[in-house]
Amino acid sequence: MSTIGYAYTTKDKTYLSAQLEALGKNECDRIVLETDSFEQTSHPHVELEAAVAEMTKGDTLVVFELICLGKSIIQLADFISSLNDKGIKLVILSKPAELAHVDSSTYSLMVGKMAKMEKEIIRERTSRGLEVARQNGRIGGRPRISQETIEKIQTLYSDNKYTLRQIAEECDISLGTAYKYTQAR
């Protein structure tokens, strides 16, 4: 069973030093330092994902604070859940003063409950927004096309003179819509 510390590089070098110092005091077997940035990659936290992929049941991942993981509350809950599924323990070294007495597993459980609440709030807001849009006459989805246009698509396709792209341009529709109605025959 190994203990892996994780630190994320920020522009604030004193914060990085605080992370590394705390992880060093925790006697981690290895410290993984994330050095990538959003400019270099569209997929941050490559080192974290690689470290977690190597970890097995009984291992421990240690972070200075949850913010070091750089995830939204919903992403964080999913990440913690995936750690639990693999049997990996998460240890958070620094918590808000109000939660300092709470152990890491309870703290993680609280994050999960908050993420569930956040999902419900998002779902409710989305439902209300869609209802208001419908009441104002707006309907989502692809715009409907006339039967005349559908017949034109199918005629052009059956003549074998036009490609799907040419049909889409001719009928002023998307390539996906052209494909949909040529396959509907």
N, CA, C and O atoms as a DFTB+ gen file, in Angstrom:
740 C
 N C O
     1  1       0.840      -1.176       0.000
     2  2       0.000       0.000       0.000
     3  2       0.885       1.239       0.000
     4  3       1.786       1.389       0.826
     5  1       0.600       2.117      -0.951
     6  2       1.430       3.312      -1.063
     7  2       0.617       4.573      -0.810
     8  3      -0.609       4.585      -0.926
     9  1       1.329       5.620      -0.467
    10  2       0.731       6.924      -0.231
    11  2       1.318       7.881      -1.245
    12  3       2.528       8.108      -1.286
    13  1       0.436       8.442      -2.069
    14  2       0.883       9.366      -3.108
    15  2       0.331      10.753      -2.801
    16  3      -0.871      10.937      -2.610
    17  1       1.232      11.715      -2.760
    18  2       0.836      13.107      -2.567
    19  2       0.650      13.766      -3.913
    20  3       1.334      13.421      -4.876
    21  1      -0.270      14.712      -3.991
    22  2      -0.531      15.404      -5.248
    23  2      -0.508      16.907      -5.011
    24  3      -1.191      17.412      -4.120
    25  1       0.268      17.610      -5.802
    26  2       0.345      19.071      -5.727
    27  2       0.140      19.640      -7.118
    28  3       0.547      19.047      -8.117
    29  1      -0.494      20.791      -7.165
    30  2      -0.778      21.444      -8.434
    31  2      -0.020      22.763      -8.499
    32  3      -0.094      23.579      -7.580
    33  1       0.698      22.961      -9.575
    34  2       1.475      24.176      -9.759
    35  2       0.547      25.357     -10.026
    36  3      -0.334      25.290     -10.883
    37  1       0.758      26.426      -9.287
    38  2       0.000      27.657      -9.500
    39  2       0.997      28.797      -9.701
    40  3       2.204      28.620      -9.537
    41  1       0.475      29.955     -10.054
    42  2       1.349      31.113     -10.207
    43  2       1.865      31.592      -8.857
    44  3       2.903      32.250      -8.776
    45  1       1.132      31.257      -7.796
    46  2       1.524      31.625      -6.435
    47  2       2.516      30.582      -5.910
    48  3       2.120      29.506      -5.461
    49  1       3.781      30.907      -5.972
    50  2       4.826      29.954      -5.578
    51  2       4.783      29.645      -4.082
    52  3       5.182      28.555      -3.672
    53  1       4.309      30.580      -3.261
    54  2       4.218      30.296      -1.820
    55  2       3.148      29.239      -1.555
    56  3       3.288      28.425      -0.642
    57  1       2.082      29.251      -2.351
    58  2       1.049      28.226      -2.189
    59  2       1.585      26.859      -2.602
    60  3       1.307      25.857      -1.943
    61  1       2.341      26.817      -3.672
    62  2       2.962      25.562      -4.094
    63  2       3.910      25.065      -3.006
    64  3       3.936      23.870      -2.710
    65  1       4.683      25.958      -2.414
    66  2       5.593      25.580      -1.330
    67  2       4.819      25.021      -0.143
    68  3       5.239      24.043       0.475
    69  1       3.683      25.650       0.175
    70  2       2.858      25.176       1.295
    71  2       2.336      23.767       1.014
    72  3       2.305      22.921       1.908
    73  1       1.925      23.519      -0.235
    74  2       1.459      22.179      -0.610
    75  2       2.565      21.155      -0.427
    76  3       2.370      20.121       0.211
    77  1       3.728      21.451      -0.992
    78  2       4.852      20.507      -0.951
    79  2       5.334      20.266       0.477
    80  3       5.680      19.141       0.836
    81  1       5.356      21.318       1.288
    82  2       5.780      21.176       2.681
    83  2       4.816      20.272       3.454
    84  3       5.244      19.388       4.196
    85  1       3.523      20.500       3.275
    86  2       2.520      19.686       3.974
    87  2       2.570      18.232       3.518
    88  3       2.456      17.316       4.332
    89  1       2.739      18.025       2.216
    90  2       2.827      16.661       1.700
    91  2       4.090      15.967       2.213
    92  3       4.072      14.773       2.513
    93  1       5.189      16.728       2.311
    94  2       6.446      16.180       2.833
    95  2       6.313      15.752       4.282
    96  3       6.848      14.716       4.676
    97  1       5.607      16.536       5.077
    98  2       5.386      16.188       6.489
    99  2       4.498      14.958       6.636
   100  3       4.552      14.264       7.652
   101  1       3.693      14.694       5.637
   102  2       2.779      13.546       5.687
   103  2       3.477      12.242       5.287
   104  3       2.862      11.176       5.276
   105  1       4.762      12.343       4.961
   106  2       5.571      11.181       4.596
   107  2       4.970      10.370       3.448
   108  3       4.766       9.161       3.563
   109  1       4.695      11.045       2.359
   110  2       4.192      10.369       1.156
   111  2       5.324       9.561       0.525
   112  3       6.486       9.967       0.555
   113  1       4.970       8.426      -0.038
   114  2       5.967       7.602      -0.733
   115  2       6.467       8.315      -1.986
   116  3       7.621       8.178      -2.393
   117  1       5.564       9.073      -2.575
   118  2       5.886       9.776      -3.817
   119  2       4.985      10.997      -3.902
   120  3       3.832      10.956      -3.474
   121  1       5.512      12.078      -4.454
   122  2       4.700      13.277      -4.673
   123  2       4.615      13.526      -6.170
   124  3       5.628      13.621      -6.863
   125  1       3.392      13.629      -6.649
   126  2       3.142      13.896      -8.058
   127  2       2.878      15.394      -8.180
   128  3       2.009      15.941      -7.501
   129  1       3.636      16.044      -9.050
   130  2       3.498      17.478      -9.252
   131  2       2.899      17.724     -10.629
   132  3       3.471      17.340     -11.650
   133  1       1.767      18.355     -10.640
   134  2       1.079      18.685     -11.906
   135  2       1.654      19.990     -12.409
   136  3       1.552      21.017     -11.736
   137  1       2.260      19.961     -13.587
   138  2       2.888      21.175     -14.115
   139  2       2.217      21.686     -15.370
   140  3       2.585      22.745     -15.881
   141  1       1.231      20.948     -15.880
   142  2       0.603      21.390     -17.132
   143  2      -0.274      22.607     -16.875
   144  3      -0.621      22.926     -15.738
   145  1      -0.616      23.268     -17.961
   146  2      -1.488      24.427     -17.857
   147  2      -2.526      24.365     -18.957
   148  3      -2.407      23.581     -19.899
   149  1      -3.545      25.197     -18.829
   150  2      -4.611      25.206     -19.828
   151  2      -4.094      25.627     -21.194
   152  3      -4.665      25.245     -22.215
   153  1      -3.012      26.413     -21.227
   154  2      -2.462      26.833     -22.507
   155  2      -1.801      25.658     -23.236
   156  3      -1.833      25.579     -24.464
   157  1      -1.205      24.752     -22.463
   158  2      -0.466      23.646     -23.059
   159  2      -1.369      22.495     -23.471
   160  3      -1.064      21.783     -24.428
   161  1      -2.471      22.303     -22.764
   162  2      -3.320      21.155     -23.033
   163  2      -4.776      21.491     -22.748
   164  3      -5.077      22.300     -21.870
   165  1      -5.663      20.871     -23.487
   166  2      -7.087      21.072     -23.222
   167  2      -7.549      20.093     -22.149
   168  3      -8.716      20.095     -21.758
   169  1      -6.633      19.261     -21.677
   170  2      -6.963      18.240     -20.695
   171  2      -6.024      18.374     -19.498
   172  3      -4.980      17.723     -19.452
   173  1      -6.397      19.230     -18.513
   174  2      -5.515      19.412     -17.365
   175  2      -5.546      18.195     -16.436
   176  3      -6.387      17.309     -16.592
   177  1      -4.650      18.160     -15.497
   178  2      -4.569      17.109     -14.476
   179  2      -4.177      15.752     -15.052
   180  3      -4.657      14.713     -14.598
   181  1      -3.316      15.768     -16.040
   182  2      -2.836      14.541     -16.668
   183  2      -2.064      13.697     -15.657
   184  3      -2.242      12.481     -15.595
   185  1      -1.210      14.338     -14.871
   186  2      -0.400      13.619     -13.882
   187  2      -1.281      12.996     -12.799
   188  3      -1.018      11.880     -12.350
   189  1      -2.321      13.709     -12.380
   190  2      -3.238      13.181     -11.370
   191  2      -3.922      11.917     -11.888
   192  3      -3.981      10.901     -11.194
   193  1      -4.433      11.992     -13.105
   194  2      -5.124      10.838     -13.678
   195  2      -4.181       9.649     -13.854
   196  3      -4.577       8.503     -13.638
   197  1      -2.947       9.917     -14.242
   198  2      -1.970       8.837     -14.400
   199  2      -1.646       8.206     -13.049
   200  3      -1.532       6.985     -12.945
   201  1      -1.499       9.024     -12.025
   202  2      -1.193       8.509     -10.689
   203  2      -2.350       7.661     -10.160
   204  3      -2.127       6.583      -9.610
   205  1      -3.570       8.139     -10.323
   206  2      -4.743       7.397      -9.846
   207  2      -4.894       6.088     -10.622
   208  3      -5.286       5.070     -10.053
   209  1      -4.588       6.112     -11.902
   210  2      -4.679       4.889     -12.712
   211  2      -3.720       3.809     -12.207
   212  3      -4.026       2.619     -12.292
   213  1      -2.559       4.218     -11.682
   214  2      -1.567       3.281     -11.154
   215  2      -1.942       2.748      -9.776
   216  3      -1.491       1.676      -9.373
   217  1      -2.770       3.504      -9.056
   218  2      -3.074       3.156      -7.668
   219  2      -4.006       1.948      -7.593
   220  3      -4.805       1.691      -8.494
   221  1      -3.876       1.220      -6.491
   222  2      -4.695       0.033      -6.281
   223  2      -5.398       0.127      -4.928
   224  3      -5.165       1.052      -4.150
   225  1      -6.246      -0.833      -4.674
   226  2      -7.014      -0.873      -3.431
   227  2      -6.070      -0.790      -2.228
   228  3      -5.058      -1.486      -2.159
   229  1      -6.430       0.074      -1.295
   230  2      -5.616       0.254      -0.094
   231  2      -4.640       1.406      -0.171
   232  3      -4.098       1.824       0.852
   233  1      -4.402       1.936      -1.378
   234  2      -3.509       3.085      -1.527
   235  2      -4.193       4.345      -1.021
   236  3      -5.411       4.378      -0.847
   237  1      -3.393       5.381      -0.788
   238  2      -3.913       6.647      -0.280
   239  2      -3.434       7.786      -1.170
   240  3      -2.255       7.873      -1.514
   241  1      -4.369       8.656      -1.534
   242  2      -4.052       9.886      -2.268
   243  2      -4.163      11.034      -1.283
   244  3      -5.194      11.199      -0.631
   245  1      -3.115      11.821      -1.172
   246  2      -3.074      12.928      -0.219
   247  2      -3.005      14.242      -0.989
   248  3      -2.163      14.410      -1.871
   249  1      -3.897      15.170      -0.650
   250  2      -3.876      16.506      -1.243
   251  2      -3.859      17.538      -0.121
   252  3      -4.365      17.293       0.974
   253  1      -3.277      18.680      -0.407
   254  2      -3.216      19.756       0.578
   255  2      -4.627      20.278       0.857
   256  3      -5.042      20.357       2.014
   257  1      -5.357      20.631      -0.189
   258  2      -6.742      21.095      -0.101
   259  2      -7.505      20.545      -1.294
   260  3      -6.898      20.152      -2.290
   261  1      -8.814      20.514      -1.206
   262  2      -9.605      20.035      -2.338
   263  2      -9.428      20.919      -3.563
   264  3      -9.542      20.444      -4.693
   265  1      -9.153      22.193      -3.351
   266  2      -8.980      23.108      -4.478
   267  2      -7.811      22.681      -5.368
   268  3      -7.779      23.008      -6.554
   269  1      -6.859      21.957      -4.797
   270  2      -5.702      21.487      -5.574
   271  2      -6.120      20.536      -6.688
   272  3      -5.411      20.398      -7.685
   273  1      -7.263      19.882      -6.528
   274  2      -7.739      18.959      -7.551
   275  2      -8.330      19.705      -8.748
   276  3      -8.477      19.126      -9.825
   277  1      -8.673      20.993      -8.569
   278  2      -9.133      21.830      -9.670
   279  2     -10.411      21.352     -10.331
   280  3     -10.536      21.390     -11.555
   281  1     -11.351      20.906      -9.530
   282  2     -12.591      20.373     -10.087
   283  2     -13.788      21.121      -9.517
   284  3     -13.740      21.641      -8.403
   285  1     -14.872      21.168     -10.307
   286  2     -16.118      21.728      -9.798
   287  2     -16.661      20.775      -8.741
   288  3     -16.168      19.654      -8.607
   289  1     -17.650      21.198      -8.005
   290  2     -18.193      20.363      -6.932
   291  2     -18.752      19.055      -7.494
   292  3     -18.606      18.005      -6.869
   293  1     -19.380      19.106      -8.647
   294  2     -19.942      17.894      -9.253
   295  2     -18.820      16.981      -9.746
   296  3     -18.862      15.771      -9.525
   297  1     -17.825      17.554     -10.410
   298  2     -16.671      16.770     -10.863
   299  2     -15.929      16.167      -9.680
   300  3     -15.467      15.027      -9.734
   301  1     -15.822      16.948      -8.614
   302  2     -15.133      16.495      -7.414
   303  2     -15.852      15.299      -6.795
   304  3     -15.212      14.329      -6.389
   305  1     -17.176      15.367      -6.724
   306  2     -17.945      14.248      -6.174
   307  2     -17.759      12.993      -7.023
   308  3     -17.617      11.894      -6.486
   309  1     -17.760      13.154      -8.341
   310  2     -17.539      12.005      -9.230
   311  2     -16.134      11.434      -9.043
   312  3     -15.946      10.217      -9.049
   313  1     -15.145      12.324      -8.877
   314  2     -13.760      11.892      -8.675
   315  2     -13.630      11.113      -7.370
   316  3     -13.013      10.048      -7.336
   317  1     -14.207      11.639      -6.307
   318  2     -14.149      10.962      -5.004
   319  2     -14.857       9.611      -5.079
   320  3     -14.392       8.627      -4.503
   321  1     -15.971       9.568      -5.785
   322  2     -16.702       8.314      -5.956
   323  2     -15.844       7.281      -6.693
   324  3     -15.832       6.104      -6.334
   325  1     -15.122       7.737      -7.735
   326  2     -14.268       6.798      -8.479
   327  2     -13.121       6.298      -7.604
   328  3     -12.711       5.143      -7.720
   329  1     -12.598       7.163      -6.726
   330  2     -11.560       6.722      -5.787
   331  2     -12.130       5.657      -4.843
   332  3     -11.499       4.630      -4.593
   333  1     -13.325       5.918      -4.330
   334  2     -13.965       4.954      -3.424
   335  2     -14.202       3.622      -4.121
   336  3     -14.001       2.561      -3.530
   337  1     -14.632       3.680      -5.385
   338  2     -14.870       2.446      -6.150
   339  2     -13.595       1.616      -6.291
   340  3     -13.646       0.386      -6.296
   341  1     -12.445       2.299      -6.408
   342  2     -11.168       1.600      -6.540
   343  2     -10.567       1.213      -5.188
   344  3      -9.548       0.525      -5.127
   345  1     -11.211       1.664      -4.100
   346  2     -10.685       1.364      -2.770
   347  2      -9.520       2.246      -2.384
   348  3      -8.684       1.857      -1.569
   349  1      -9.459       3.447      -2.972
   350  2      -8.375       4.394      -2.686
   351  2      -8.886       5.414      -1.669
   352  3      -9.962       5.990      -1.834
   353  1      -8.108       5.623      -0.635
   354  2      -8.479       6.577       0.410
   355  2      -7.985       7.968       0.019
   356  3      -6.860       8.119      -0.458
   357  1      -8.815       8.973       0.220
   358  2      -8.430      10.362      -0.033
   359  2      -8.213      11.053       1.309
   360  3      -9.080      11.014       2.182
   361  1      -7.058      11.681       1.466
   362  2      -6.753      12.434       2.671
   363  2      -6.573      13.898       2.286
   364  3      -5.789      14.229       1.397
   365  1      -7.305      14.760       2.966
   366  2      -7.243      16.204       2.724
   367  2      -6.550      16.818       3.935
   368  3      -7.067      16.742       5.049
   369  1      -5.401      17.417       3.729
   370  2      -4.600      17.909       4.844
   371  2      -5.119      19.212       5.437
   372  3      -5.062      19.409       6.650
   373  1      -5.618      20.088       4.599
   374  2      -6.057      21.396       5.079
   375  2      -7.523      21.599       4.719
   376  3      -7.910      21.551       3.551
   377  1      -8.328      21.826       5.755
   378  2      -9.768      22.048       5.557
   379  2     -10.123      23.399       6.149
   380  3      -9.355      23.959       6.930
   381  1     -11.299      23.934       5.777
   382  2     -11.731      25.176       6.417
   383  2     -11.786      24.993       7.936
   384  3     -12.079      23.900       8.420
   385  1     -11.510      26.047       8.674
   386  2     -11.452      25.978      10.137
   387  2     -12.715      25.373      10.738
   388  3     -12.652      24.644      11.728
   389  1     -13.869      25.681      10.130
   390  2     -15.141      25.177      10.659
   391  2     -15.244      23.659      10.528
   392  3     -16.008      23.021      11.252
   393  1     -14.471      23.079       9.599
   394  2     -14.548      21.640       9.344
   395  2     -13.260      20.908       9.733
   396  3     -13.074      19.747       9.367
   397  1     -12.381      21.571      10.464
   398  2     -11.087      20.984      10.809
   399  2     -11.244      19.691      11.606
   400  3     -10.408      18.795      11.495
   401  1     -12.296      19.584      12.402
   402  2     -12.498      18.396      13.233
   403  2     -13.121      17.220      12.465
   404  3     -13.192      16.107      12.985
   405  1     -13.571      17.470      11.228
   406  2     -14.237      16.439      10.420
   407  2     -13.185      15.600       9.699
   408  3     -12.278      16.147       9.071
   409  1     -13.303      14.269       9.786
   410  2     -12.329      13.422       9.105
   411  2     -12.561      13.468       7.587
   412  3     -13.620      13.891       7.124
   413  1     -11.556      13.028       6.826
   414  2     -11.586      13.141       5.364
   415  2     -12.748      12.394       4.733
   416  3     -13.335      12.878       3.766
   417  1     -13.096      11.215       5.263
   418  2     -14.194      10.448       4.651
   419  2     -15.532      11.157       4.854
   420  3     -16.364      11.169       3.947
   421  1     -15.749      11.743       6.021
   422  2     -16.985      12.496       6.268
   423  2     -17.005      13.752       5.404
   424  3     -18.045      14.132       4.865
   425  1     -15.856      14.383       5.281
   426  2     -15.726      15.576       4.446
   427  2     -16.055      15.231       2.989
   428  3     -16.756      15.982       2.311
   429  1     -15.551      14.103       2.521
   430  2     -15.830      13.641       1.156
   431  2     -17.310      13.348       0.977
   432  3     -17.886      13.653      -0.067
   433  1     -17.928      12.754       1.998
   434  2     -19.358      12.469       1.955
   435  2     -20.161      13.764       1.852
   436  3     -21.152      13.831       1.126
   437  1     -19.728      14.785       2.581
   438  2     -20.400      16.091       2.518
   439  2     -20.293      16.678       1.118
   440  3     -21.257      17.250       0.609
   441  1     -19.137      16.542       0.496
   442  2     -18.950      17.033      -0.875
   443  2     -19.923      16.322      -1.812
   444  3     -20.531      16.956      -2.674
   445  1     -20.069      15.016      -1.646
   446  2     -21.003      14.239      -2.469
   447  2     -22.433      14.717      -2.306
   448  3     -23.166      14.837      -3.287
   449  1     -22.835      14.991      -1.072
   450  2     -24.197      15.486      -0.810
   451  2     -24.394      16.866      -1.436
   452  3     -25.456      17.155      -1.988
   453  1     -23.380      17.708      -1.351
   454  2     -23.478      19.040      -1.945
   455  2     -23.561      18.946      -3.463
   456  3     -24.303      19.704      -4.087
   457  1     -22.813      18.032      -4.062
   458  2     -22.857      17.858      -5.518
   459  2     -24.228      17.377      -5.956
   460  3     -24.753      17.824      -6.976
   461  1     -24.809      16.464      -5.185
   462  2     -26.155      15.975      -5.502
   463  2     -27.157      17.129      -5.454
   464  3     -28.029      17.248      -6.315
   465  1     -27.018      17.969      -4.438
   466  2     -27.890      19.132      -4.318
   467  2     -27.681      20.081      -5.509
   468  3     -28.647      20.606      -6.062
   469  1     -26.440      20.293      -5.893
   470  2     -26.128      21.171      -7.026
   471  2     -26.751      20.647      -8.314
   472  3     -27.291      21.423      -9.103
   473  1     -26.679      19.325      -8.533
   474  2     -27.297      18.730      -9.721
   475  2     -28.798      18.972      -9.739
   476  3     -29.372      19.279     -10.784
   477  1     -29.437      18.831      -8.571
   478  2     -30.881      19.067      -8.474
   479  2     -31.226      20.520      -8.768
   480  3     -32.216      20.808      -9.441
   481  1     -30.408      21.427      -8.262
   482  2     -30.632      22.860      -8.518
   483  2     -30.508      23.141     -10.009
   484  3     -31.342      23.848     -10.574
   485  1     -29.482      22.601     -10.653
   486  2     -29.284      22.803     -12.089
   487  2     -30.451      22.224     -12.873
   488  3     -30.961      22.855     -13.799
   489  1     -30.874      21.016     -12.499
   490  2     -31.996      20.363     -13.179
   491  2     -33.275      21.203     -13.054
   492  3     -34.009      21.378     -14.027
   493  1     -33.528      21.715     -11.853
   494  2     -34.730      22.528     -11.618
   495  2     -34.677      23.833     -12.412
   496  3     -35.670      24.223     -13.027
   497  1     -33.537      24.504     -12.403
   498  2     -33.398      25.759     -13.160
   499  2     -33.583      25.514     -14.655
   500  3     -34.225      26.305     -15.345
   501  1     -33.019      24.418     -15.148
   502  2     -33.152      24.097     -16.568
   503  2     -34.611      23.840     -16.921
   504  3     -35.107      24.331     -17.935
   505  1     -35.294      23.071     -16.085
   506  2     -36.720      22.782     -16.333
   507  2     -37.547      24.059     -16.350
   508  3     -38.393      24.251     -17.223
   509  1     -37.295      24.932     -15.373
   510  2     -38.032      26.207     -15.331
   511  2     -37.738      27.051     -16.563
   512  3     -38.643      27.651     -17.143
   513  1     -36.473      27.097     -16.960
   514  2     -36.093      27.883     -18.141
   515  2     -36.753      27.363     -19.400
   516  3     -37.217      28.152     -20.224
   517  1     -36.803      26.035     -19.568
   518  2     -37.460      25.442     -20.735
   519  2     -38.955      25.732     -20.729
   520  3     -39.548      26.004     -21.774
   521  1     -39.560      25.672     -19.546
   522  2     -41.000      25.956     -19.439
   523  2     -41.298      27.410     -19.819
   524  3     -42.256      27.676     -20.545
   525  1     -40.493      28.337     -19.336
   526  2     -40.666      29.750     -19.687
   527  2     -40.489      29.946     -21.188
   528  3     -41.248      30.691     -21.808
   529  1     -39.498      29.287     -21.774
   530  2     -39.266      29.392     -23.219
   531  2     -40.472      28.872     -23.991
   532  3     -40.891      29.486     -24.972
   533  1     -41.033      27.745     -23.557
   534  2     -42.223      27.197     -24.233
   535  2     -43.401      28.153     -24.122
   536  3     -44.143      28.348     -25.084
   537  1     -43.570      28.747     -22.948
   538  2     -44.665      29.702     -22.748
   539  2     -44.509      30.924     -23.646
   540  3     -45.497      31.555     -24.024
   541  1     -43.276      31.252     -23.981
   542  2     -43.007      32.390     -24.862
   543  2     -42.954      31.980     -26.330
   544  3     -42.579      32.776     -27.190
   545  1     -43.336      30.724     -26.614
   546  2     -43.434      30.275     -27.994
   547  2     -42.156      29.736     -28.598
   548  3     -42.111      29.457     -29.796
   549  1     -41.130      29.586     -27.808
   550  2     -39.871      29.050     -28.333
   551  2     -39.833      27.551     -28.115
   552  3     -40.149      27.055     -27.034
   553  1     -39.446      26.845     -29.149
   554  2     -39.358      25.393     -29.082
   555  2     -37.936      24.997     -29.434
   556  3     -37.376      25.488     -30.414
   557  1     -37.353      24.117     -28.646
   558  2     -35.982      23.689     -28.877
   559  2     -35.892      22.641     -29.973
   560  3     -36.902      22.233     -30.546
   561  1     -34.683      22.215     -30.251
   562  2     -34.458      21.175     -31.253
   563  2     -34.180      21.752     -32.623
   564  3     -34.073      22.965     -32.801
   565  1     -34.066      20.858     -33.583
   566  2     -33.834      21.301     -34.964
   567  2     -35.095      21.928     -35.530
   568  3     -36.205      21.502     -35.209
   569  1     -34.928      22.940     -36.372
   570  2     -36.109      23.523     -37.007
   571  2     -36.735      22.515     -37.971
   572  3     -36.039      21.741     -38.629
   573  1     -38.037      22.546     -38.035
   574  2     -38.746      21.630     -38.934
   575  2     -38.546      22.103     -40.377
   576  3     -38.410      23.295     -40.649
   577  1     -38.532      21.125     -41.292
   578  2     -38.461      21.477     -42.704
   579  2     -39.743      21.007     -43.377
   580  3     -40.399      20.067     -42.927
   581  1     -40.072      21.672     -44.441
   582  2     -41.349      21.393     -45.111
   583  2     -41.319      20.057     -45.851
   584  3     -40.253      19.528     -46.169
   585  1     -42.497      19.532     -46.115
   586  2     -42.611      18.287     -46.873
   587  2     -42.047      18.479     -48.275
   588  3     -41.479      17.557     -48.860
   589  1     -42.209      19.687     -48.803
   590  2     -41.679      20.012     -50.132
   591  2     -40.152      19.861     -50.153
   592  3     -39.592      19.307     -51.099
   593  1     -39.486      20.354     -49.107
   594  2     -38.029      20.244     -49.009
   595  2     -37.611      18.789     -48.857
   596  3     -36.612      18.369     -49.440
   597  1     -38.358      18.018     -48.084
   598  2     -38.057      16.598     -47.907
   599  2     -38.121      15.872     -49.252
   600  3     -37.250      15.066     -49.579
   601  1     -39.163      16.172     -50.022
   602  2     -39.304      15.534     -51.335
   603  2     -38.182      15.951     -52.270
   604  3     -37.692      15.133     -53.049
   605  1     -37.765      17.222     -52.205
   606  2     -36.669      17.710     -53.036
   607  2     -35.370      16.971     -52.671
   608  3     -34.608      16.577     -53.553
   609  1     -35.125      16.788     -51.368
   610  2     -33.926      16.065     -50.902
   611  2     -33.924      14.663     -51.488
   612  3     -32.918      14.210     -52.035
   613  1     -35.045      13.985     -51.373
   614  2     -35.122      12.600     -51.818
   615  2     -35.014      12.485     -53.337
   616  3     -34.423      11.532     -53.845
   617  1     -35.579      13.444     -54.061
   618  2     -35.487      13.440     -55.523
   619  2     -34.038      13.657     -55.968
   620  3     -33.527      12.928     -56.818
   621  1     -33.388      14.658     -55.391
   622  2     -32.000      14.934     -55.746
   623  2     -31.104      13.735     -55.437
   624  3     -30.183      13.433     -56.195
   625  1     -31.369      13.065     -54.344
   626  2     -30.560      11.912     -53.956
   627  2     -30.797      10.731     -54.896
   628  3     -29.859      10.036     -55.286
   629  1     -32.056      10.517     -55.252
   630  2     -32.367       9.361     -56.110
   631  2     -31.874       9.546     -57.546
   632  3     -31.701       8.566     -58.271
   633  1     -31.650      10.782     -57.958
   634  2     -31.133      11.048     -59.306
   635  2     -29.660      10.665     -59.443
   636  3     -29.145      10.580     -60.558
   637  1     -28.981      10.434     -58.320
   638  2     -27.565      10.060     -58.294
   639  2     -26.663      11.086     -58.967
   640  3     -25.585      10.743     -59.453
   641  1     -27.096      12.340     -58.998
   642  2     -26.278      13.390     -59.607
   643  2     -25.658      14.296     -58.533
   644  3     -24.723      15.049     -58.807
   645  1     -26.186      14.212     -57.327
   646  2     -25.751      15.114     -56.265
   647  2     -25.181      14.316     -55.088
   648  3     -25.666      13.236     -54.751
   649  1     -24.139      14.880     -54.478
   650  2     -23.617      14.306     -53.240
   651  2     -24.472      14.838     -52.089
   652  3     -25.237      15.788     -52.262
   653  1     -24.340      14.236     -50.950
   654  2     -25.092      14.715     -49.777
   655  2     -24.738      16.172     -49.459
   656  3     -25.607      16.963     -49.093
   657  1     -23.475      16.511     -49.601
   658  2     -23.056      17.887     -49.328
   659  2     -23.716      18.861     -50.303
   660  3     -24.152      19.940     -49.901
   661  1     -23.790      18.486     -51.582
   662  2     -24.430      19.351     -52.581
   663  2     -25.928      19.474     -52.295
   664  3     -26.506      20.549     -52.453
   665  1     -26.545      18.383     -51.880
   666  2     -27.977      18.426     -51.541
   667  2     -28.198      19.356     -50.355
   668  3     -29.142      20.146     -50.348
   669  1     -27.334      19.263     -49.359
   670  2     -27.452      20.122     -48.184
   671  2     -27.336      21.595     -48.575
   672  3     -28.101      22.432     -48.095
   673  1     -26.384      21.904     -49.443
   674  2     -26.215      23.287     -49.889
   675  2     -27.408      23.744     -50.727
   676  3     -27.898      24.860     -50.553
   677  1     -27.871      22.896     -51.627
   678  2     -28.994      23.220     -52.512
   679  2     -30.280      23.484     -51.728
   680  3     -31.049      24.384     -52.067
   681  1     -30.504      22.696     -50.681
   682  2     -31.749      22.807     -49.911
   683  2     -31.597      23.677     -48.669
   684  3     -32.552      23.851     -47.911
   685  1     -30.397      24.226     -48.456
   686  2     -30.113      25.088     -47.307
   687  2     -30.424      24.376     -45.978
   688  3     -31.145      24.893     -45.124
   689  1     -29.857      23.182     -45.843
   690  2     -30.027      22.371     -44.637
   691  2     -28.659      21.853     -44.211
   692  3     -27.677      22.006     -44.937
   693  1     -28.600      21.250     -43.047
   694  2     -27.331      20.684     -42.592
   695  2     -27.077      19.348     -43.285
   696  3     -27.991      18.723     -43.822
   697  1     -25.822      18.932     -43.259
   698  2     -25.442      17.656     -43.848
   699  2     -26.160      16.511     -43.124
   700  3     -26.579      15.541     -43.756
   701  1     -26.298      16.626     -41.805
   702  2     -26.995      15.615     -41.009
   703  2     -28.453      15.481     -41.405
   704  3     -28.985      14.373     -41.478
   705  1     -29.098      16.608     -41.660
   706  2     -30.502      16.576     -42.071
   707  2     -30.637      15.948     -43.452
   708  3     -31.568      15.181     -43.697
   709  1     -29.715      16.268     -44.354
   710  2     -29.739      15.665     -45.695
   711  2     -29.606      14.146     -45.570
   712  3     -30.334      13.399     -46.224
   713  1     -28.692      13.704     -44.746
   714  2     -28.486      12.263     -44.557
   715  2     -29.746      11.619     -43.971
   716  3     -30.178      10.556     -44.415
   717  1     -30.316      12.271     -42.981
   718  2     -31.515      11.744     -42.317
   719  2     -32.632      11.471     -43.313
   720  3     -33.251      10.408     -43.281
   721  1     -32.889      12.426     -44.193
   722  2     -34.017      12.267     -45.114
   723  2     -33.701      11.436     -46.342
   724  3     -34.614      10.963     -47.018
   725  1     -32.412      11.247     -46.644
   726  2     -32.092      10.320     -47.744
   727  2     -32.194       8.892     -47.263
   728  3     -32.466       7.990     -48.056
   729  1     -31.982       8.669     -45.984
   730  2     -32.062       7.313     -45.428
   731  2     -33.501       6.942     -45.057
   732  3     -33.793       5.770     -44.822
   733  1     -34.385       7.913     -45.004
   734  2     -35.770       7.675     -44.605
   735  2     -36.598       7.002     -45.671
   736  3     -37.717       6.566     -45.402
   737  1     -36.071       6.907     -46.875
   738  2     -36.841       6.332     -47.995
   739  2     -37.078       4.873     -47.800
   740  3     -37.706       4.232     -48.641
